[in-house]
């Protein structure tokens, strides 16, 4: 059954949201933002045109809600296929899958995200704690109102930035446009909507927990990589020393003089490095799911 032709912009957005039911919530947010941005810019460019006439006229240029939803779904499928990491061969052995992680770009980008997360966690945590404290101390004063609004706006901007980082490095689809927030509504209603939106508070929660998560991610990554490089490098030096070269390794009284001992050390360091890539890929998937659950607005029906 075809839905009735929308007469207002909110009706158009409601129909588009319904047509995108079941799609990725980040995709829904982007589609709604684009549609409202286009419709309201057309309204501003044609002040003498009613909303009903405007929507009827853009049905042939921008498209009806169902048509727009189909376009977004098709485009998303094509982009996902183009960016998807090639799957491992189905018959790859356990050894092949273990060492094959080195060819997975998502493991490398997730490893970089774990290193970057300490810096971003400090920024997010500082912004939320400082902004919340300042807002709470000034809320009873006239100047406190714009401070609170700016604080919430900053939280949303940082959320969009984090979403782009998560999508690029972890491969989790995140919003590429900000939340549309009823730009046709009065200012007071829009401000109230920001504070009653659960996503505002879940975003602050995410930005707060990014600091402890960033500390853990960074510590584990640096420790693992340093230990891996140290074992490989130390093993190579010990191997050279075992062949009579003027190089030797003595770790706390344990002397690696035999070639097989050096080889074991090198092997341990190499295995640890590949294990770190597997760990990074696993953390990337889990953190991507966490970011999706806390930063992406759930579509309303």
C-alpha positions in Angstrom: 0.0 0.0 0.0 1.5 3.4 -1.1 1.6 6.0 1.6 -0.3 9.2 1.2 1.6 12.1 -0.4 3.2 14.1 2.4 2.0 17.6 2.8 4.7 18.9 5.3 8.4 18.5 5.8 7.9 16.5 9.1 5.5 14.2 7.2 8.0 13.7 4.5 10.7 12.8 7.1 8.4 10.4 8.9 7.7 8.6 5.6 11.4 8.5 4.8 12.2 7.1 8.2 9.5 4.4 7.8 10.8 3.5 4.4 14.2 3.0 5.9 13.0 0.8 8.7 15.5 -2.0 9.3 18.4 -0.1 7.7 21.6 0.8 9.5 20.7 3.6 12.0 23.7 5.7 10.9 22.4 5.5 7.3 18.9 6.6 8.5 20.4 9.6 10.3 22.4 10.7 7.2 19.3 10.3 5.0 17.1 12.3 7.3 19.6 15.0 7.6 20.1 15.3 3.8 16.4 15.3 3.2 15.6 18.0 5.7 18.6 20.1 4.6 17.4 19.9 1.0 13.8 20.6 1.7 14.4 23.5 4.1 16.9 25.1 1.6 14.2 24.8 -1.1 11.7 26.4 1.3 14.1 29.3 1.9 14.7 29.7 -1.8 10.9 29.7 -2.6 9.3 31.7 0.2 6.0 32.1 -1.6 5.5 28.3 -2.0 3.6 26.3 0.5 5.1 23.1 2.0 2.6 20.9 0.2 3.4 22.5 -3.2 7.1 22.4 -2.5 7.1 18.7 -1.6 5.0 17.9 -4.7 7.4 19.8 -6.9 10.5 18.1 -5.5 9.0 14.6 -5.9 10.4 14.6 -9.5 13.8 16.1 -8.6 14.7 14.8 -5.1 12.3 11.9 -5.1 9.4 10.5 -3.1 10.4 9.1 0.4 10.3 5.5 -0.9 12.5 6.3 -3.9 15.0 8.2 -1.8 15.1 5.2 0.7 15.8 2.8 -2.2 18.6 5.0 -3.5 20.3 5.2 -0.1 20.0 1.5 0.4 21.5 0.7 -3.0 24.3 3.2 -2.6 25.1 1.8 0.9 25.4 -1.7 -0.5 27.7 -0.6 -3.3 30.0 1.4 -1.0 30.0 -1.5 1.6 31.0 -4.0 -1.1 33.8 -1.7 -2.4 35.3 -1.1 1.1 34.8 -4.5 2.5 38.0 -6.4 3.4 38.4 -9.5 1.3 37.5 -12.6 3.3 40.1 -15.2 4.1 40.1 -18.3 1.9 37.4 -20.7 3.3 39.9 -23.6 3.4 42.8 -21.8 5.0 44.5 -23.7 7.7 44.7 -22.6 11.3 48.3 -21.5 10.7 47.2 -19.7 7.5 44.5 -17.8 9.4 46.9 -16.9 12.2 49.6 -15.4 10.0 47.1 -14.2 7.4 46.0 -11.4 9.8 49.0 -9.4 8.5 47.2 -8.9 5.2 44.1 -7.6 6.9 44.2 -3.8 6.7 41.5 -3.6 9.4 43.8 -5.2 11.9 46.5 -2.5 11.2 44.0 0.4 11.4 42.5 -1.0 14.6 46.1 -1.2 16.0 46.6 2.4 15.2 43.2 3.3 16.7 44.3 1.7 20.0 47.4 3.9 20.0 45.3 7.0 19.1 42.6 6.4 21.7 44.7 7.7 24.6 44.9 11.2 23.0 41.3 11.2 21.9 40.2 9.9 25.3 42.0 12.7 27.1 40.4 15.3 24.8 36.9 13.9 25.2 37.1 13.4 29.0 38.5 16.9 29.5 35.8 18.5 27.3 33.0 16.7 29.1 34.3 17.2 32.7 35.2 20.8 32.1 32.1 21.7 30.2 29.8 20.0 32.7 31.4 21.6 35.7 31.3 25.0 34.1 27.7 24.6 33.0 26.6 23.4 36.4 28.3 26.3 38.2 26.8 28.9 35.8 23.3 27.4 35.2 21.6 29.7 37.6 23.0 32.8 35.9 22.0 34.4 32.6 25.4 33.6 31.1 25.0 30.0 32.0 22.4 29.3 29.3 24.6 29.9 26.3 27.5 28.1 28.1 25.3 25.0 28.5 24.1 25.2 24.8 27.7 25.5 23.6 28.7 22.6 25.8 26.1 20.3 24.4 27.0 21.5 20.9 30.6 20.7 21.5 29.7 17.2 22.7 27.8 16.6 19.5 30.7 17.9 17.3 33.2 15.6 19.1 30.7 12.7 18.7 30.7 13.3 14.9 34.5 13.5 14.9 34.8 10.3 16.8 32.3 8.7 14.5 34.4 9.5 11.5 37.5 8.1 13.2 35.7 4.9 14.2 34.3 4.4 10.6 37.7 5.0 8.9 39.8 2.9 11.3 37.5 0.3 12.7 35.1 -0.1 9.7 31.9 0.4 11.7 29.3 2.5 9.8 28.8 5.7 11.6 26.8 8.9 10.8 28.5 11.2 8.3 26.2 14.1 9.0 25.1 15.5 12.4 21.7 15.0 14.0 18.9 16.9 12.4 17.2 18.6 15.3 13.9 20.0 14.1 15.3 23.1 12.6 11.8 24.3 11.9 11.0 24.4 15.6 11.4 27.4 17.9 14.7 27.8 19.6 13.4 26.9 23.0 11.9 23.6 21.7 15.2 22.8 19.9 17.2 23.4 23.1 14.8 21.3 25.1 15.1 18.5 22.6 18.8 18.4 23.0 18.5 17.8 26.7 15.7 15.3 26.5 17.4 13.3 23.8 18.9 10.2 25.5 21.6 10.2 22.8 23.1 13.4 24.3 23.7 11.7 27.6 24.9 8.4 26.1 27.4 10.4 24.0 28.7 12.1 27.2 29.0 8.6 28.8 31.0 7.3 25.8 33.3 10.3 25.9 33.9 9.8 29.6 34.7 6.1 29.4 37.1 6.7 26.4 39.8 7.9 28.9 40.0 4.6 30.8 39.6 2.6 27.6 42.2 4.7 25.9 44.7 4.1 28.8 44.1 0.3 28.6 44.3 0.2 24.8 47.4 2.3 24.6 49.2 0.4 27.5 48.4 -3.0 26.0 49.4 -2.0 22.5 52.7 -0.3 23.5 53.6 -3.1 25.9 52.9 -5.8 23.4 54.7 -4.1 20.5 57.7 -3.2 22.6 58.0 -6.7 23.9 57.6 -8.2 20.5 60.2 -5.9 18.9 62.5 -6.4 21.9 62.3 -10.2 21.6 63.0 -10.2 17.9 65.8 -7.7 18.1 67.4 -9.3 21.0 67.1 -12.7 19.4 68.8 -11.5 16.2 71.7 -10.0 18.3 72.0 -13.3 20.2 72.0 -15.3 17.0 74.8 -13.1 15.6 76.7 -13.6 18.8 76.3 -17.4 18.6 78.2 -17.4 15.3 81.2 -15.7 16.8 80.4 -12.1 16.0 81.2 -9.5 18.6 77.6 -9.4 19.8 75.9 -11.2 22.7 72.8 -10.9 24.8 72.7 -11.4 28.5 69.3 -10.8 30.1 69.5 -10.9 33.9 72.2 -13.5 33.9 70.5 -15.7 31.2 73.0 -16.0 28.3 71.7 -16.9 24.9 74.7 -18.5 23.3 73.2 -21.3 21.3 71.6 -20.6 17.9 68.4 -22.6 18.9 68.0 -20.4 21.9 68.1 -17.2 19.8 65.7 -18.8 17.3 63.2 -19.5 20.1 63.4 -15.9 21.2 62.9 -14.6 17.7 60.0 -16.9 17.1 58.3 -15.8 20.4 58.6 -12.2 19.4 57.2 -12.9 16.0 54.2 -14.9 17.3 53.5 -12.1 19.9 53.4 -9.5 17.1 50.8 -11.5 15.1 48.9 -12.1 18.3 48.8 -8.4 18.8 47.3 -7.9 15.3 44.5 -10.5 16.2 43.9 -8.7 19.5 43.7 -5.3 17.8 41.2 -6.7 15.2 39.1 -8.2 18.0 39.2 -4.9 20.0 38.3 -2.9 16.9 35.1 -5.0 16.3 34.1 -4.7 20.0 34.8 -1.0 20.3 33.0 -0.3 17.0 29.9 -2.0 18.4 30.2 0.1 21.6 30.5 3.3 19.6 27.5 2.4 17.5 25.3 1.7 20.5 26.2 4.9 22.3 26.8 7.5 19.6 24.1 6.7 16.9 20.6 7.9 17.4 18.0 5.2 17.3 15.4 5.9 14.7 12.0 6.7 16.0 8.9 5.2 14.4 
